[in-house]
Amino acid sequence: MAIVHLNEKNFEEEVKKSNIPVLIDFWASWCGPCQMMGPVFEELSGEFEGTLKFAKLSTEDHPEIAQEYAITGIPALLLTKAGEEKDRIVGFLPKEQLKSEIKRILAASLTN
């Protein structure tokens, strides 16, 4: 599944109006852990196809959106449902650990 690159123009449609939950990777080009998270995030996007939309948002290019979601540390992964935050993961996690966290968050958020 392709990762959606978010900006002010597509955020409403891709996140707030999405019919499936969205996992947003808030990142910056100068952030080492963000660079490590990129390939892991991309690999996992294929494993959750149809269940979860994967999206990336540069905090450098779109600080207003990062501020709206109170992003204070990156990388920050936010799971949203209809634009509403359900949970967040801050910091780099290895693939298997991140996959477990995503599954846990998805299970909890789908019951709410």
Residue pairs with C-beta under 8 A, 6 or more apart in sequence:
1 45
1 46
1 48
1 49
1 50
1 53
1 54
2 45
3 41
3 42
3 45
3 54
3 55
3 56
4 10
4 14
4 53
4 54
4 55
4 56
5 55
5 56
5 57
6 14
6 15
6 24
6 55
6 56
6 57
6 62
6 65
7 57
7 61
7 62
8 62
8 64
8 65
11 57
11 65
14 22
14 53
14 55
15 22
15 24
15 55
15 80
15 83
16 82
16 83
17 82
17 83
18 53
18 80
18 82
18 83
20 50
20 51
20 52
20 53
21 51
21 52
21 53
21 79
21 80
21 81
21 86
21 106
21 109
21 110
22 52
22 53
22 54
22 55
22 79
22 80
22 81
23 48
23 52
23 53
23 54
23 55
23 77
23 78
23 79
23 80
23 102
24 55
24 56
24 57
24 69
24 77
24 78
24 80
25 34
25 37
25 38
25 41
25 54
25 55
25 56
25 57
25 75
25 76
25 77
26 57
26 59
26 66
26 69
26 71
26 74
26 75
26 76
26 77
26 78
27 34
27 37
27 38
27 56
27 57
27 58
27 59
27 74
27 75
28 34
28 58
28 59
28 60
28 74
29 58
29 60
30 60
31 74
31 75
33 74
33 75
33 91
33 92
34 74
34 75
36 92
37 75
37 77
37 92
37 93
40 92
40 93
40 94
40 95
40 98
41 54
41 56
41 77
41 98
42 54
43 95
44 54
44 95
44 98
44 99
44 102
45 54
47 99
48 54
48 102
48 106
51 106
52 79
52 102
52 106
57 65
57 66
59 66
59 71
59 74
69 78
69 85
71 78
73 90
73 91
74 90
75 90
75 91
75 92
76 88
76 89
76 90
77 88
77 89
77 90
77 98
78 85
78 87
78 88
79 85
79 86
79 87
79 88
79 102
79 105
79 106
79 109
80 86
81 109
86 105
86 108
86 109
86 112
87 105
87 108
87 109
89 98
89 101
89 105
93 101
